[in-house]
Amino acid sequence: MTWLIYALASAVTAAATAILAKVGVEGVPSTLATAFRTTIVLVIAWSLVLALGERQALVAMPRRSWIFLSLSGVATGLSWLAYFRALQLGPASRVAPIDKLSLPLTIILAAAILGETITWKVGVGVALMTAGALLTIL
């Protein structure tokens, strides 16, 4: 499968995540909900690592990967904690679009940090994504 198929699968499951989480966080502390969800993700991820025979790569993983994946994990955890609290306090139809401002932010950071190119089409897309997300809170 190509990256596009995985990206589309990610979008579909992220949409389901918002709705399922909104229902699930009702009456539950948002940090507990995040911890519970994270435990499920942990079990699934390690089950896949073991099923695919990838655990041997753990010892060969470069130090740089350990550092950046750890930092990514911290960022993910903070993002999930904030997202679940936002879902608890606001409607999913408004929280999810604001959360998706991560898309234009990612494109800007990819250009600034990774040197990826922002074409005029990408620039217009980023502007439209940002405008669309912001329109949901007006």
Long-range contacts (C-beta under 8 A, 24 or more apart in sequence): 15-96, 18-87, 18-92, 18-95, 18-96, 18-99, 19-92, 21-83, 21-84, 21-87, 21-92, 22-87, 22-92, 22-95, 25-84, 25-87, 25-88, 26-88, 30-81, 30-84, 30-85, 30-87, 30-88, 31-81, 31-84, 31-85, 33-84, 33-88, 34-77, 34-80, 34-81, 34-84, 37-80, 37-84, 38-77, 38-80, 93-136, 94-136, 94-137, 97-132, 97-133, 97-136, 97-137, 98-133, 98-136, 98-137, 100-129, 100-133, 101-129, 101-130, 101-133, 103-129, 104-129, 104-130
